[in-house]
Amino acid sequence: MSVRAVVLAAGRGTRMKSTRPKVLHELCGRPMLWFVLRALADAGIADVTVVTNPDVAPHVEDLARDAGHAVVRAVLQEPQLGTGHAVSVALAQLPQAAGTVVVLNGDMPLVRGSLVRAVLDARKHALALVTARMPLPSAFGRIVRDGEHVGRIVEARDATPAELLLDEMNAGLYAYDETKLRAAVAELTSNNAQSEYYLTDTIGNLAARGEQIVPVVAGDYRSVLGVNDRVELAAAAALMNRRLCEHHMRAGVTIADPNTTYLEPELTFAADVTVLPNTTIGRRSRIGAHSEIGPNARLQNATIGEHVVVADSVIVDSEIGDFSYVGPWAHIRAGTTVGTGARIGNFVEIKKSALAAGVKAGHLTYLGDAKVGDRANIGAGTITCNFDGTAKHETTIGADAFIGSNSSLVAPVVVGENAVTGAGAVVIRDIAPGERVVGNPARPLPKKPKT
């Protein structure tokens, strides 16, 4: 039997006060819709239809692929006449099948794949749905029970004062028998405070026919909270970030202060990594064993080796070799590789460069479009002048070269192995291996007179 999912993501999210659609607002480095799609993938549901609007539709395919889905459909709901109408729009695009349709809201970024799986497994009859015990007051729809089963759901706007005192809420996550869902949606009316077609009315319709509706109570109501404004987005982000930190701490990572450590999904930490306060790590970064990241560090798509220290620095789209030290206040930009045992010091910026093992760049240096050989020493204030106003050019520095303080290497240029530049040299020509140059423009050192 088939299992399909319908994600309701057509709302404009006017309370976000934003030109960006609500479900594309990010928390922990991903749009909230990504988290919902990822939960479905984690639950093993591959066939997904997203009911959306023209502003979200162009992003659905990329988000779904990034969340682990090979195929996803984006279906426009125009006009938007409620959740029941949204589901009917989705069903109209799907061939009828005998099986289960999971329906959930696209603004539930904290939902877990395990909860999706639980409600899917609980559907033995017409419908299983997730409920949660929530603090009052609440804008969530109230669950009205009929014994052990659900009799109906009443939206908060339509609830009586007595119904508003009920603390069991509808979470917005359902697993329907597809045939019975199609029949129930076809009978919906818009006779309510919003003049919309409520999907929740299908519960009362099914119960009136004698169908059993099984509640699955969420262990933590926070896992099914929706996001309607930026205050709720920040609260969801804090919960997600804490969840990510706890996951890695339980796997052997020391996080000194989870309240000031900001993580994204899909990070890889080896055992015995230490993360110090005020640190942000994202975009699938990988951290090797025994490395120390922070304080005040930001890593994006960074690959960090073992026994590395990154202090007060930024590393983006780059790789740092084992036993290296970066910082404080270094900036490693995209396309950079740093070899084993290198030392990149304070106020050093490196862009699209390859530094071999043992390189030292201690202070106030810019290396752009450079190749630096083993054990080369880059003096304070050194600059590779890689841009001529039209194009970028490469600088090559050989192994064991010594670049004096405040040297300017005007690319394209090659500094040979064991070569030396004096302080303040302006290098506008290639320097042979072992050659020593000084001055502006750089000139060979005079030979000592014979005695």
KEKETOR-247363 format. One line per 2 residues: their letters; for each residue x, y, z of C-alpha. Coordinates in nm, 3 decimals, always signed. Last residue first. Example, Ala and Ser with C-alpha at 12.3 -4.5 7.8 and 13.67 -1.06 7.14 Angstrom:
2
sa = +1.367 -0.106 +0.714 | +1.230 -0.450 +0.780
This chain:
451
tk = +8.880 +4.067 +0.166 | +8.621 +4.012 -0.101
pk = +8.337 +4.255 -0.102 | +8.001 +4.118 +0.018
kp = +7.759 +4.079 -0.268 | +7.490 +4.338 -0.292
lp = +7.140 +4.213 -0.204 | +6.935 +4.157 -0.515
ra = +6.673 +4.417 -0.597 | +6.313 +4.454 -0.492
pn = +6.135 +4.758 -0.629 | +6.145 +4.899 -0.367
gv = +6.410 +4.731 -0.157 | +6.543 +4.390 -0.067
vr = +6.621 +4.056 -0.233 | +6.788 +3.730 -0.130
eg = +6.809 +3.442 -0.378 | +6.801 +3.081 -0.253
pa = +6.568 +2.966 -0.531 | +6.532 +3.243 -0.790
id = +6.303 +3.537 -0.733 | +6.046 +3.616 -1.002
ri = +5.986 +3.983 -1.071 | +5.779 +4.265 -0.919
vv = +5.866 +4.208 -0.553 | +5.820 +4.519 -0.342
ag = +6.041 +4.467 -0.037 | +5.939 +4.636 +0.290
ag = +6.145 +4.403 +0.510 | +6.384 +4.192 +0.309
tv = +6.277 +3.908 +0.085 | +6.441 +3.568 +0.123
an = +6.452 +3.264 -0.108 | +6.478 +2.913 +0.042
eg = +6.262 +2.776 -0.241 | +6.177 +3.022 -0.514
vv = +5.946 +3.322 -0.506 | +5.728 +3.317 -0.817
vp = +5.526 +3.616 -0.940 | +5.202 +3.691 -1.117
av = +5.141 +3.877 -0.900 | +5.303 +4.167 -0.716
ls = +5.442 +4.037 -0.387 | +5.440 +4.323 -0.136
sn = +5.668 +4.270 +0.164 | +5.566 +4.440 +0.487
sg = +5.772 +4.204 +0.705 | +6.013 +3.973 +0.528
if = +5.909 +3.666 +0.330 | +6.129 +3.368 +0.418
ad = +6.114 +3.076 +0.178 | +6.137 +2.727 +0.327
ag = +5.934 +2.574 +0.044 | +5.854 +2.799 -0.248
it = +5.613 +3.091 -0.270 | +5.388 +3.104 -0.576
te = +5.168 +3.408 -0.639 | +4.873 +3.381 -0.875
hk = +4.690 +3.648 -1.072 | +4.340 +3.797 -1.058
at = +4.209 +3.999 -1.351 | +4.113 +4.352 -1.449
gd = +4.236 +4.599 -1.191 | +4.568 +4.421 -1.147
fn = +4.446 +4.192 -0.869 | +4.679 +3.954 -0.683
ct = +4.896 +4.190 -0.481 | +5.005 +3.925 -0.233
it = +5.046 +4.123 +0.086 | +5.290 +4.081 +0.376
ga = +5.220 +4.292 +0.686 | +5.391 +4.056 +0.931
gi = +5.628 +3.804 +0.774 | +5.528 +3.490 +0.588
na = +5.749 +3.194 +0.680 | +5.757 +2.900 +0.439
rd = +5.759 +2.561 +0.612 | +5.629 +2.369 +0.311
gv = +5.535 +2.569 +0.004 | +5.285 +2.852 -0.039
ka = +5.052 +2.869 -0.336 | +4.867 +3.199 -0.357
dg = +4.543 +3.331 -0.502 | +4.512 +3.575 -0.209
ly = +4.738 +3.590 +0.095 | +4.681 +3.899 +0.312
tl = +4.890 +3.939 +0.628 | +4.856 +4.124 +0.958
hg = +5.032 +3.869 +1.176 | +5.166 +3.517 +1.209
ak = +5.171 +3.351 +0.871 | +5.360 +3.029 +0.933
vg = +5.359 +2.736 +0.691 | +5.425 +2.396 +0.851
aa = +5.254 +2.185 +0.586 | +5.147 +2.351 +0.263
la = +4.931 +2.660 +0.220 | +4.695 +2.654 -0.077
sk = +4.512 +2.977 -0.152 | +4.164 +3.084 -0.251
ki = +4.158 +3.366 +0.006 | +4.364 +3.408 +0.322
ev = +4.328 +3.692 +0.571 | +4.560 +3.723 +0.871
fn = +4.452 +3.954 +1.151 | +4.599 +3.735 +1.424
gi = +4.787 +3.423 +1.331 | +4.773 +3.133 +1.090
ra = +5.004 +2.858 +1.210 | +5.042 +2.546 +0.995
gt = +5.094 +2.200 +1.145 | +4.935 +2.006 +0.862
gv = +4.834 +2.199 +0.554 | +4.590 +2.485 +0.501
tt = +4.351 +2.471 +0.208 | +4.165 +2.780 +0.090
ga = +3.883 +2.791 -0.164 | +3.656 +3.028 +0.023
ri = +3.798 +3.259 +0.287 | +4.005 +3.203 +0.600
ha = +3.972 +3.514 +0.818 | +4.199 +3.531 +1.124
wp = +4.101 +3.716 +1.440 | +4.289 +3.496 +1.688
gv = +4.364 +3.286 +1.516 | +4.419 +2.952 +1.345
ys = +4.645 +2.678 +1.481 | +4.718 +2.362 +1.286
fd = +4.768 +2.014 +1.431 | +4.579 +1.845 +1.146
gi = +4.499 +2.036 +0.828 | +4.245 +2.316 +0.778
es = +4.007 +2.303 +0.483 | +3.800 +2.587 +0.337
dv = +3.446 +2.690 +0.240 | +3.437 +2.957 +0.513
iv = +3.659 +2.994 +0.820 | +3.613 +3.292 +1.055
sd = +3.828 +3.344 +1.366 | +3.820 +3.406 +1.742
av = +4.020 +3.087 +1.809 | +4.046 +2.783 +1.583
vv = +4.267 +2.514 +1.738 | +4.329 +2.192 +1.545
he = +4.406 +1.856 +1.708 | +4.242 +1.666 +1.421
gi = +4.143 +1.825 +1.092 | +3.883 +2.093 +1.022
ta = +3.667 +2.089 +0.711 | +3.469 +2.411 +0.686
nq = +3.133 +2.452 +0.518 | +3.069 +2.759 +0.734
lr = +3.269 +2.810 +1.053 | +3.235 +3.112 +1.283
an = +3.454 +3.148 +1.593 | +3.407 +3.365 +1.901
pg = +3.559 +3.117 +2.147 | +3.618 +2.906 +1.965
ie = +3.671 +2.562 +1.811 | +3.901 +2.312 +1.981
sh = +4.004 +1.998 +1.796 | +4.044 +1.666 +1.976
ag = +3.892 +1.465 +1.687 | +3.818 +1.631 +1.355
ir = +3.544 +1.883 +1.278 | +3.329 +1.864 +0.965
sr = +3.118 +2.158 +0.849 | +2.788 +2.076 +0.678
rg = +2.679 +2.437 +0.631 | +2.715 +2.555 +0.990
it = +2.916 +2.625 +1.302 | +2.862 +2.941 +1.510
tn = +3.070 +3.006 +1.823 | +3.000 +3.248 +2.106
pl = +3.128 +3.009 +2.374 | +3.383 +2.726 +2.327
vt = +3.333 +2.407 +2.126 | +3.552 +2.114 +2.228
vd = +3.590 +1.807 +2.006 | +3.645 +1.489 +2.203
aa = +3.480 +1.254 +1.953 | +3.448 +1.353 +1.590
ft = +3.193 +1.617 +1.491 | +2.999 +1.613 +1.164
le = +2.736 +1.878 +1.097 | +2.414 +1.797 +0.913
pe = +2.183 +2.037 +1.096 | +2.300 +2.383 +1.199
ly = +2.468 +2.493 +1.520 | +2.484 +2.807 +1.733
tt = +2.677 +2.805 +2.059 | +2.591 +3.084 +2.303
np = +2.325 +2.904 +2.508 | +2.501 +2.570 +2.456
da = +2.791 +2.695 +2.671 | +3.100 +2.477 +2.700
it = +3.002 +2.235 +2.427 | +3.208 +1.920 +2.477
vg = +3.142 +1.668 +2.200 | +3.105 +1.297 +2.278
ar = +2.787 +1.185 +2.100 | +2.564 +1.303 +2.384
mh = +2.711 +1.650 +2.337 | +2.633 +1.630 +1.967
he = +2.263 +1.559 +2.015 | +2.240 +1.809 +2.301
cl = +2.373 +2.087 +2.080 | +2.128 +2.003 +1.801
rr = +1.829 +1.998 +2.038 | +1.940 +2.326 +2.196
nm = +1.959 +2.481 +1.851 | +1.613 +2.354 +1.765
la = +1.464 +2.497 +2.083 | +1.634 +2.835 +2.033
aa = +1.525 +2.844 +1.668 | +1.165 +2.767 +1.767
aa = +1.165 +3.059 +2.012 | +1.317 +3.290 +1.751
le = +1.052 +3.187 +1.497 | +0.777 +3.236 +1.756
vr = +0.890 +3.595 +1.808 | +0.926 +3.637 +1.432
dn = +0.564 +3.551 +1.366 | +0.343 +3.250 +1.291
vg = +0.558 +2.948 +1.371 | +0.388 +2.620 +1.462
lv = +0.456 +2.416 +1.771 | +0.458 +2.041 +1.717
sr = +0.783 +1.949 +1.896 | +0.700 +2.195 +2.177
yd = +0.414 +1.973 +2.289 | +0.663 +1.716 +2.416
ga = +0.557 +1.351 +2.431 | +0.315 +1.395 +2.144
vv = -0.015 +1.216 +2.203 | -0.122 +0.990 +1.917
pv = -0.501 +1.007 +1.889 | -0.687 +0.734 +1.697
iq = -0.996 +0.820 +1.497 | -1.236 +0.527 +1.466
eg = -1.501 +0.564 +1.197 | -1.865 +0.556 +1.306
ra = -1.993 +0.771 +1.021 | -2.024 +1.067 +1.257
al = -1.657 +1.014 +1.348 | -1.557 +1.058 +0.983
ng = -1.750 +1.383 +0.949 | -1.623 +1.513 +1.283
it = -1.263 +1.448 +1.179 | -1.317 +1.587 +0.830
dt = -1.400 +1.922 +0.992 | -1.031 +1.956 +1.081
ly = -0.949 +2.005 +0.713 | -1.133 +2.334 +0.739
ye = -1.293 +2.477 +0.426 | -1.307 +2.850 +0.485
sq = -1.574 +3.105 +0.574 | -1.348 +3.218 +0.858
an = -1.609 +3.199 +1.135 | -1.756 +2.875 +1.001
ns = -1.990 +2.734 +0.735 | -1.730 +2.670 +0.466
tl = -1.845 +2.319 +0.376 | -1.656 +1.990 +0.351
ea = -1.819 +1.686 +0.188 | -1.553 +1.626 -0.082
va = -1.285 +1.634 +0.187 | -1.450 +1.339 +0.364
ar = -1.468 +1.120 +0.052 | -1.106 +1.189 -0.045
lk = -0.990 +1.123 +0.309 | -1.179 +0.794 +0.321
te = -1.002 +0.666 +0.012 | -0.665 +0.789 +0.135
dy = -0.680 +0.633 +0.482 | -0.552 +0.930 +0.670
ay = -0.237 +1.000 +0.876 | -0.255 +1.344 +1.036
lg = -0.024 +1.614 +1.175 | -0.174 +1.954 +1.261
an = -0.103 +1.936 +1.634 | -0.465 +1.941 +1.750
me = -0.474 +2.041 +2.112 | -0.547 +1.876 +2.445
dl = -0.580 +2.155 +2.703 | -0.960 +2.191 +2.700
ll = -1.064 +2.520 +2.863 | -1.146 +2.670 +2.522
ea = -1.414 +2.404 +2.487 | -1.599 +2.541 +2.789
pt = -1.588 +2.897 +2.654 | -1.727 +2.768 +2.321
ad = -1.491 +2.712 +2.031 | -1.529 +2.864 +1.683
ra = -1.219 +3.084 +1.684 | -1.026 +2.814 +1.870
ev = -1.101 +2.559 +1.597 | -1.305 +2.261 +1.711
ir = -1.179 +1.910 +1.651 | -1.414 +1.614 +1.664
gv = -1.488 +1.283 +1.833 | -1.132 +1.167 +1.889
he = -1.097 +0.820 +2.038 | -1.047 +0.687 +2.388
gd = -1.393 +0.801 +2.495 | -1.530 +1.044 +2.240
rv = -1.278 +1.320 +2.275 | -1.301 +1.686 +2.177
ir = -0.954 +1.797 +2.071 | -0.919 +2.175 +2.067
gf = -0.778 +2.373 +1.774 | -0.463 +2.570 +1.859
as = -0.487 +2.939 +1.953 | -0.382 +2.867 +2.310
pl = -0.459 +2.997 +2.658 | -0.357 +2.765 +2.811
pm = -0.048 +2.546 +2.818 | -0.045 +2.253 +2.577
ra = -0.119 +1.881 +2.592 | -0.050 +1.754 +2.242
tv = -0.243 +1.570 +1.973 | -0.118 +1.381 +1.669
la = -0.367 +1.220 +1.434 | -0.470 +0.873 +1.327
la = -0.740 +0.827 +1.064 | -0.972 +0.584 +0.891
hk = -0.858 +0.261 +1.059 | -0.520 +0.112 +1.153
ra = -0.332 +0.440 +1.148 | -0.097 +0.413 +1.446
dl = +0.209 +0.332 +1.233 | +0.176 +0.658 +1.042
va = +0.124 +0.852 +1.363 | +0.443 +0.704 +1.507
rv = +0.645 +0.752 +1.187 | +0.562 +1.122 +1.179
ls = +0.663 +1.141 +1.546 | +0.994 +0.967 +1.474
gr = +1.061 +1.205 +1.184 | +1.059 +1.491 +1.429
vl = +0.850 +1.809 +1.418 | +1.042 +2.119 +1.527
pm = +1.005 +2.303 +1.195 | +0.622 +2.303 +1.206
dg = +0.537 +2.577 +0.952 | +0.473 +2.342 +0.659
nl = +0.165 +2.190 +0.818 | +0.102 +1.819 +0.803
vv = -0.093 +1.562 +0.602 | +0.009 +1.198 +0.581
vt = -0.185 +1.009 +0.314 | -0.215 +0.635 +0.359
ga = -0.293 +0.358 +0.113 | -0.514 +0.251 -0.172
aq = -0.439 +0.482 -0.460 | -0.609 +0.757 -0.656
pl = -0.385 +0.944 -0.897 | -0.259 +1.267 -0.746
qa = -0.315 +1.620 -0.877 | -0.673 +1.646 -0.749
la = -0.550 +1.521 -0.412 | -0.329 +1.828 -0.375
vs = -0.609 +2.075 -0.449 | -0.838 +1.883 -0.212
va = -0.575 +1.912 +0.060 | -0.554 +2.288 +0.014
hg = -0.934 +2.320 +0.018 | -0.942 +2.147 +0.354
tg = -0.670 +2.377 +0.481 | -0.853 +2.694 +0.386
lq = -0.979 +2.881 +0.081 | -0.654 +3.003 -0.072
pe = -0.725 +3.112 -0.428 | -0.502 +2.980 -0.577
ql = -0.339 +2.681 -0.414 | -0.038 +2.596 -0.628
va = +0.098 +2.240 -0.631 | +0.470 +2.170 -0.587
rv = +0.557 +1.805 -0.637 | +0.858 +1.627 -0.487
va = +1.111 +1.378 -0.622 | +1.453 +1.265 -0.497
hg = +1.391 +1.370 -0.139 | +1.680 +1.409 +0.108
ad = +1.630 +1.751 +0.263 | +1.856 +1.918 +0.006
ra = +1.648 +1.763 -0.271 | +1.328 +1.888 -0.109
ld = +1.466 +2.238 -0.064 | +1.584 +2.252 -0.425
ev = +1.246 +2.134 -0.558 | +1.041 +2.362 -0.333
hp = +1.217 +2.690 -0.410 | +1.026 +2.793 -0.725
av = +0.693 +2.711 -0.550 | +0.739 +2.946 -0.253
dp = +0.645 +3.279 -0.411 | +0.378 +3.129 -0.638
nt = +0.190 +2.971 -0.345 | +0.211 +2.626 -0.190
vv = +0.069 +2.281 -0.152 | +0.375 +2.057 -0.123
tv = +0.331 +1.700 -0.249 | +0.564 +1.432 -0.118
da = +0.628 +1.070 -0.221 | +0.944 +0.957 -0.038
ig = +0.813 +0.891 +0.312 | +1.075 +0.702 +0.516
ad = +1.013 +0.881 +0.845 | +1.349 +1.056 +0.813
al = +1.239 +1.180 +0.470 | +0.918 +1.318 +0.622
ar = +1.117 +1.488 +0.900 | +1.349 +1.636 +0.635
lv = +1.056 +1.786 +0.447 | +0.933 +1.949 +0.768
fw = +1.282 +2.077 +0.849 | +1.325 +2.219 +0.500
lm = +0.994 +2.408 +0.531 | +1.145 +2.601 +0.825
pr = +1.415 +2.737 +0.597 | +1.761 +2.617 +0.707
gc = +2.054 +2.779 +0.888 | +1.946 +2.720 +1.247
le = +1.614 +2.890 +1.177 | +1.526 +3.033 +0.842
hl = +1.223 +3.204 +0.693 | +1.119 +3.019 +0.378
vk = +0.796 +2.887 +0.535 | +0.679 +3.243 +0.601
pr = +0.717 +3.377 +0.249 | +0.974 +3.658 +0.228
ts = +0.832 +4.008 +0.182 | +0.805 +4.025 +0.560
km = +0.571 +4.133 +0.838 | +0.590 +3.779 +0.982
rt = +0.225 +3.820 +1.076 | +0.134 +3.812 +0.706
gr = +0.246 +3.451 +0.677 | +0.141 +3.409 +0.313
ga = +0.000 +3.062 +0.367 | +0.054 +2.805 +0.091
al = +0.267 +2.557 +0.285 | +0.042 +2.260 +0.363
vv = +0.256 +1.949 +0.317 | +0.085 +1.645 +0.164
ar = +0.251 +1.309 +0.222 | +0.217 +0.975 +0.048
vs = +0.227 +0.616 +0.164 | +0.122 +0.348 -0.084
m = +0.000 +0.000 +0.000
